[in-house]
Amino acid sequence: MNAPAVTGGAGLRRESRARQGGGSHVLLWRQMRLRTLVAVVAAALCGCWGLLHAQKPFKEYDTIEGHAESDIPPDYNVPHEWTRGRLMYPDYSGFRLGYRRRGSWTIDYPRSDRHLLFGVKRLTRIDTRSVEQSVALDNSDDIYNWPMMYAVEVGHWQFNPEQAAQLRDFLDRGGFLMVDDFHANTEWEVFLEGIKQVYPDREIVDLPKAEPIFHTLYDLDDKYQIPGAQYLRSGRTYEKDESGRPEHWRGIYDDKGRIVVAICHNMDLGDAWEWSDEPEYPAEWANMAYRIAMNYFVYDLSH
């Protein structure tokens, strides 16, 4: 594409002087601008190259749920501006599980992730990749490349002090964490133990209907409990015991009033995304799960 013509008065005066014998000055000015442009482009390319090398490549892990397996999309390696990270974590030792490469963090993975990212492409203008990024708290800088993080089954998570400190640093630098698919009082207590390692002094609050996160893309005043696929077998919208209902929309704010941790307790959005293409799973619940996710993603990108 040709560069646009210079139409300002300064440009016209430079051209006039060139026609009157001042061409050498104009040539020098153009050479200086060309060198500056080359330097800027080179610096940008070096920065992008460094960023690409700082990011760990996409890798698919085994899943704890065989039905959650999903083919890798053919365009998985096409560069895009955004994708959602899935947080890897060790399982709670109180359940005698410990850290597993396909532990509780892989619930609904990767089918749920890829359905959701396809929805992001259809429902927003976010330039998203077609595959997720699994991210570990491993003291590398990789987590800082993926500002939107999702953790599932956090009623089974556990951190050591270094992992908790890195997650706190990630959130304090502008990262966002959405947690989902944990139920009843027992799993809440395990979640609480982990998140208090991250933020021992920050309060967990119920999010009001007027909270902007519920109104970034869709107005979600009338939310309800979103059950997992277990509903198709049990007929119950809640899990574990009676403390598995009602649903709780909670969060943790930073000092500037931005939500840094969005907490979806007593619900299973991950299942709703995973099973959204199954006729047996109610479309109403799947639709709400997608709307919630879109609102949370747009909130993260705009706050």
N, C-alpha and C positions, 0 to 999 in steps of 0.2 A: 504494500500500500504506500502511495506517495505521501510525503509529509505535507500537512496543510500549509497553504501559502501564508506568509506573514502579512497581516493586514493592518497592524498597529502603526502609529505615526513614527515610532523609532525605527521600525523595519523599513518604512518608505524612505526615511532620511538616510539610512545606511545604503540603500540601493541607489539613491540619488548621488551620494558621494562616490560610490563605486563607478558610476557612469562618468563622473567628473574627474577621474584619475585616482580615486582613493581605494582602488580595488585591493591593494596589498593589505590595507587595514582590515577590510572585510574578510579577506582570505585568512588572515591570522586569527580573527575572531571566530570564524567557522571551525578552524583547526582546533582551537582551544575548546570549543563546545563539543567537538567530536571526541577529543581525548577525555573530557569529563564524562560524556555519555558512555564511552567504552569502560571507563573505570567503575561507574555506577553499575552497569550491567554485569561486569565481572564480579564485583562484590556481591551482587544479588545471587548470581549463579553459585558462587562459593558458599554463601549462606544456605541456599537450598540444598546444595550437595552435603554440607555438614549436617543439616537437619535430617536428610534422608539416611545418612550413615548413623545418626544417633538413634533412629527408630529401629526397633527390632522388627524383622520381617514377620509377615503373617505365618502363623503355625496352627494347625488343627490338632487338638488333643482328643484322647478317648473320652467318651461320655459315660457317666454312671447309668444312664438310661438308654437302652438300645433303641427304643422307639423315637428318641430325639435325634438320631443320626440324620444327616442331610447332605446331599451332594454339594460339592464346592461349585459355586456358580462359575461359568466360563470366563466372566470378566472380573474375577476376584482380584487380579493383580493390576487392574487399571487404576492409576492414581486418582484420588479424589481429595477433597478438602477436609472431610470429616468422617469419622465412624465412631460407634459406641464401644467403649472398652468394657470387658467383663473381668471383674476382679477375681484373681486367684487367691485363695487363702487356705491355711491349714484347718482341718476339722477340729472341733472342740475335743480336747483330750478327756473330758469328763464322760464322753460317749465312747471312749477307748478306740477312737479312729485314727487320730493323728493326721499328719499331712499326707495327702494322696494326690497323685497327678490327675486322677479322675474322681476327686472327692465331691463333697456336697456343692462346691462351686460350679460343677458341671451339670447340675439339674437343668433340664429343658434345653441343654446345649447340644448342638449348635442350631437346631431347627428353629427354636424360638427366636434367636438372634437374627437369622436370615429372613424369616418372615417379617420381623419388625423393621429391618432395614429396607426391605422392599416397600413396606408401608411408608417409611420416611420419604422415599423417592416419589411416591404417588401423592402424598398428602401435604408435602412441604416443598420449598425450594432449596432445602439443604442439599448440598452436593456431597452425598454420602457414598461410601464404598459399599459393596454388596456383601461383605463379610465383616465379622466382628474382629476385635483384637483382644486376645487374652493377655492380661497384664498382671505381673507378680510384683509384690513389694520386696524387691531383692537388692535394695541399696544402689541400683543403677539409676540413671536419669530417664529410663524409658517411660515410666508412668506419666511424666510431665508432657509427653507428646500426645496424650489422649485425655483431654480435659473432662470428658463426660464418662463417668464410670458407673457400672451397674453391678450390684452384688445380690446374689440370690441365696435363699436358704440361710440367712444370716443368724438364724437360731442355732446354727451349727458352727459358726466361725470362731476363730481364736487368733490372737496376735501375740508375738513376742514384743518386747519393748522397742526394738529397732523398726519393726513393721508398723507398729502404732505411730511411732514418731514420723515415719515417712508418709503415712496416710494423712496425718495432721498437717504436715508441711505441704503436701499436694493440695489439700483443701484451702489452706491459708493463702496459697499462691493463686487461687482463683479456680481450682478444680471443683467438681460437683459430683456427689455420690447419691445414687438412687438405690434403695434397698427394698427387697420384695420377697414374698413367698416365705413368710415365717408366721407361726400361728400359736395362739393361746399363751398362757402365762409362762410356761416352762421355757419355750423358745424366746419369749421376750426377755427373760432374765439372762439368757446366754448372750443375746444381742446386746443387752445393756452392759454386760460385763466387758464386751469387746469395745463398744463405742465409748465407754468411759475411760478406757485406756487411751483413746484418741483425743477425746475432749472431756477431761475430768470435771471441768468447771462450767461447761456450757449446758444450758437447759434444753430439754426436749419438750416441745410445745405442740398442742393441737393447732393445726392450721385453720384459720377462719375461712368462711366461704368467700370473703372479699379478697383473700390473698391473691396477688397478681399471678402466681404460678397457675392458678385455675382459670385464668382469663387471657393468656398470651395469644392463643390461636382459637381455641374453643371456650365458650362460657360453660363452665362445669359446676353450676350451683347444685345440681341434683345428682350427686354421686351415690354409689351404693357398693355393697360388697361384691367383689368379682371372684367367683369360685374357681378352683382348679378343675382339671378333668376328672378328679375323684367324684365330682357331683354326678357324672354319668353313671357311676356304679352305686353310689350311696344315696343319691337324692338329697344330700345335705349341702347347703351353701357354705358351711363352715367346717373346720378341721379340728382334730385332737379332742377337745371337750367343749363344754359350754363357754369357757373363756375364749374360745376361738371366734366369738362374735360379740359385739358388732365389729365392723371394720374401723380402723383408725388411720386418719391422714395426719401425719405428724412431721415435724421438721426440726432442724437445728439452724439457727441464724448466726451469721458472723457479726462483727462489731458495726458493720455498715448496714445491717438489716437485710443482707442477702441470704437466701437459703443455701446452705452448703451441703446439707444432708436431707434428702427427702425420704420419708419413712412410710412405707406401705405395709402396715401390719394387719394380719387377719385377712389377707387377700392373696391372690395368685395371678398377677398380671402376666408372668412368664408363661403359664399354661394357656392363658387366653390368647397370647400371640402364637404360641406353638400350635394350638389346635384350631386356629381361626379358619383354616380351610377344610375342616371336618364338618359335615352337615349336622352331626349330632350335637356339636357344641353350640349353644345359643349365640346367634349373631349379635344380639343386644349387648352381651357381656364382652364379646370380642371388640365390638365397635368402641365401647367405653374404654377398654384397655388401650387401644390405639390412640384415642384422643388424649388420654392422660399422658402417654409417652410423648406425643407431639408437643403438648404444652410444656412438659418438663424440659424437653430438648431445646425448644425455642426460648424458654426462660433462661436456661443456662447460657445460651449464645448471646442473650441480650442483657444480661445482668452481671 
